[in-house]
Amino acid sequence: MKIYFLKTITLSFGLLVSLSQVSCQNNQKESTDNAMNTTEETMDASSDMAMNEQFPKAKPDAEWKKELTAEQYQIMVKKGTETPFNNEYNDNHEKGIYVSAATGEPLFSSEDKFESGTGWPSFTKPINDDAVVWVKDNTLGMSRDEIVEKATGLHLGHVFNDGPKPTGLRYCMNSAALKFVKQD
């Protein structure tokens, strides 16, 4: 009988300790959630400020939505990807330059464009290394190098190390992020 009584007390004590731990964790979680919500609001405001400092021509999403077409907005602001082989500049072989669809800043030259077979316009290099920025992209379960416009931080495409010489790079861009200016 004594053993049964001791087991019951021990089990009850263990249950009481476990319940108190769960209760404390829930309270901690609520406090953490509240703190995270406040932090996220502060971070949103801070990220707008940081974005403007890092990218001098950056604008809030709402402004880009007014200025860009729906497709450009989806590609550049929401970091989408257009359908391969079914885009404006994949098969463009005219001489000229490709500028940002958002700002008109020169980004790529037709002289550096090549047929990659991927279905997107591909270039060996930008017109000027200062026109674009490489950013780590860990979405979709992969690690890639995203290319954004240096002036705005808007998404243009990705860069891969499987391009032709002399650079060995393939700047795989979305046509919707670009506008083509034909050479006279």
C-alpha positions as CSV (number, residue, x, y, z in Angstrom):
1,M,0.0,0.0,0.0
2,K,2.9,2.3,0.8
3,I,4.4,1.7,-2.6
4,Y,1.1,2.5,-4.3
5,F,0.7,5.7,-2.3
6,L,4.3,6.8,-3.1
7,K,3.8,6.1,-6.8
8,T,0.6,8.1,-6.9
9,I,2.3,11.1,-5.1
10,T,5.3,10.9,-7.5
11,L,3.1,10.7,-10.5
12,S,0.9,13.6,-9.3
13,F,3.9,15.7,-8.6
14,G,5.4,15.0,-12.1
15,L,2.1,15.8,-13.7
16,L,1.9,19.1,-11.7
17,V,5.4,20.1,-12.7
18,S,4.7,19.3,-16.4
19,L,1.5,21.3,-16.4
20,S,3.3,24.3,-14.9
21,Q,6.0,24.1,-17.6
22,V,3.4,24.1,-20.3
23,S,1.6,27.0,-18.8
24,C,4.9,29.0,-18.5
25,Q,5.8,28.1,-22.1
26,N,2.4,29.4,-23.3
27,N,2.8,32.6,-21.4
28,Q,6.3,33.0,-22.8
29,K,5.0,32.3,-26.3
30,E,2.3,35.0,-26.0
31,S,4.9,37.5,-24.8
32,T,7.2,36.5,-27.6
33,D,4.4,36.7,-30.2
34,N,3.5,40.2,-28.9
35,A,7.1,41.3,-29.0
36,M,7.5,39.8,-32.5
37,N,4.5,41.7,-33.8
38,T,5.9,45.0,-32.4
39,T,9.3,44.1,-33.8
40,E,7.9,43.2,-37.2
41,E,6.1,46.6,-37.4
42,T,9.3,48.4,-36.4
43,M,11.2,46.3,-38.9
44,D,8.8,47.1,-41.7
45,A,9.3,50.8,-41.1
46,S,13.0,50.3,-40.7
47,S,13.2,48.1,-43.8
48,D,11.6,50.9,-45.9
49,M,14.2,53.3,-44.5
50,A,17.1,50.8,-45.1
51,M,15.8,50.0,-48.6
52,N,15.9,53.7,-49.4
53,E,19.4,54.1,-48.1
54,Q,20.7,50.9,-49.8
55,F,18.8,51.5,-53.1
56,P,18.5,55.3,-53.7
57,K,15.5,55.0,-56.2
58,A,13.6,52.4,-54.1
59,K,9.9,53.1,-53.6
60,P,7.1,51.4,-51.6
61,D,5.3,48.5,-53.3
62,A,2.1,50.6,-53.7
63,E,4.0,53.1,-55.8
64,W,5.6,50.5,-58.0
65,K,2.1,48.9,-58.5
66,K,0.9,52.2,-60.0
67,E,3.9,52.7,-62.2
68,L,4.5,49.2,-63.5
69,T,2.3,46.8,-65.6
70,A,0.8,43.9,-63.7
71,E,3.4,41.6,-65.2
72,Q,6.3,43.9,-64.4
73,Y,5.1,44.3,-60.8
74,Q,4.8,40.5,-60.4
75,I,8.3,39.9,-61.7
76,M,10.2,42.9,-60.3
77,V,8.5,43.6,-57.0
78,K,7.1,40.2,-56.1
79,K,10.2,38.4,-57.5
80,G,8.3,36.3,-59.9
81,T,9.5,34.4,-63.0
82,E,8.0,34.6,-66.4
83,T,7.3,31.6,-68.6
84,P,10.3,30.4,-70.5
85,F,10.3,30.7,-74.3
86,N,7.1,32.8,-74.1
87,N,8.5,36.2,-73.3
88,E,9.4,39.3,-75.3
89,Y,13.2,39.2,-75.5
90,N,14.2,35.5,-75.5
91,D,14.4,35.5,-79.4
92,N,15.4,39.2,-79.9
93,H,18.5,39.4,-82.1
94,E,18.4,43.1,-82.8
95,K,21.3,45.4,-81.8
96,G,20.7,47.7,-78.9
97,I,20.6,47.9,-75.1
98,Y,18.3,46.5,-72.5
99,V,17.3,49.0,-69.8
100,S,15.3,48.6,-66.6
101,A,11.6,48.5,-67.1
102,A,11.2,50.6,-63.9
103,T,13.9,53.3,-64.3
104,G,15.3,53.2,-67.8
105,E,18.8,52.6,-66.4
106,P,21.0,50.8,-69.0
107,L,21.6,47.2,-67.8
108,F,22.6,44.9,-70.6
109,S,23.9,45.1,-74.2
110,S,22.8,43.0,-77.2
111,E,26.6,42.4,-77.7
112,D,26.7,40.3,-74.5
113,K,23.4,38.4,-75.2
114,F,23.7,34.8,-76.2
115,E,21.4,31.8,-76.8
116,S,21.4,29.8,-73.6
117,G,18.6,27.5,-74.5
118,T,16.8,28.2,-71.2
119,G,14.0,30.3,-72.7
120,W,15.0,33.6,-71.1
121,P,17.2,36.4,-72.4
122,S,20.7,35.6,-71.2
123,F,23.8,37.8,-71.1
124,T,27.5,37.2,-70.2
125,K,27.7,40.4,-68.2
126,P,25.9,43.7,-67.4
127,I,26.8,46.9,-69.3
128,N,28.4,48.2,-66.1
129,D,29.1,46.1,-62.9
130,D,27.6,49.0,-60.9
131,A,24.2,48.6,-62.6
132,V,23.3,45.4,-60.7
133,V,23.8,43.7,-57.4
134,W,24.1,40.0,-56.5
135,V,21.9,38.9,-53.6
136,K,21.6,35.4,-52.1
137,D,18.3,33.8,-52.9
138,N,17.5,30.8,-50.7
139,T,13.8,30.3,-51.9
140,L,12.4,27.2,-53.4
141,G,14.8,25.0,-51.5
142,M,17.8,26.1,-53.4
143,S,20.6,28.6,-53.1
144,R,21.0,30.9,-56.0
145,D,22.3,34.3,-56.8
146,E,19.6,36.8,-57.5
147,I,20.3,39.9,-59.6
148,V,18.6,43.1,-58.6
149,E,18.8,46.6,-60.0
150,K,21.3,48.6,-57.9
151,A,19.2,51.8,-58.1
152,T,15.9,50.2,-56.9
153,G,16.6,46.8,-55.5
154,L,14.0,45.4,-57.9
155,H,14.3,41.8,-59.1
156,L,15.7,41.2,-62.6
157,G,16.6,37.5,-62.6
158,H,19.4,35.2,-61.5
159,V,23.0,34.6,-62.5
160,F,24.6,31.2,-62.9
161,N,28.2,30.0,-63.6
162,D,27.4,28.0,-66.7
163,G,27.7,30.7,-69.3
164,P,30.2,31.0,-72.2
165,K,33.6,32.6,-72.2
166,P,34.9,35.2,-71.4
167,T,33.0,35.5,-68.1
168,G,31.6,31.9,-67.7
169,L,28.4,33.6,-66.3
170,R,24.8,33.5,-67.5
171,Y,22.7,36.4,-66.4
172,C,19.3,34.9,-66.9
173,M,16.9,37.8,-67.0
174,N,13.1,38.2,-67.1
175,S,12.0,40.1,-70.2
176,A,9.3,41.8,-68.2
177,A,12.0,43.5,-66.1
178,L,13.6,45.0,-69.2
179,K,12.8,47.3,-72.1
180,F,14.8,47.1,-75.3
181,V,16.2,50.3,-76.9
182,K,17.1,49.5,-80.6
183,Q,20.4,50.8,-81.8
184,D,20.1,53.5,-84.6
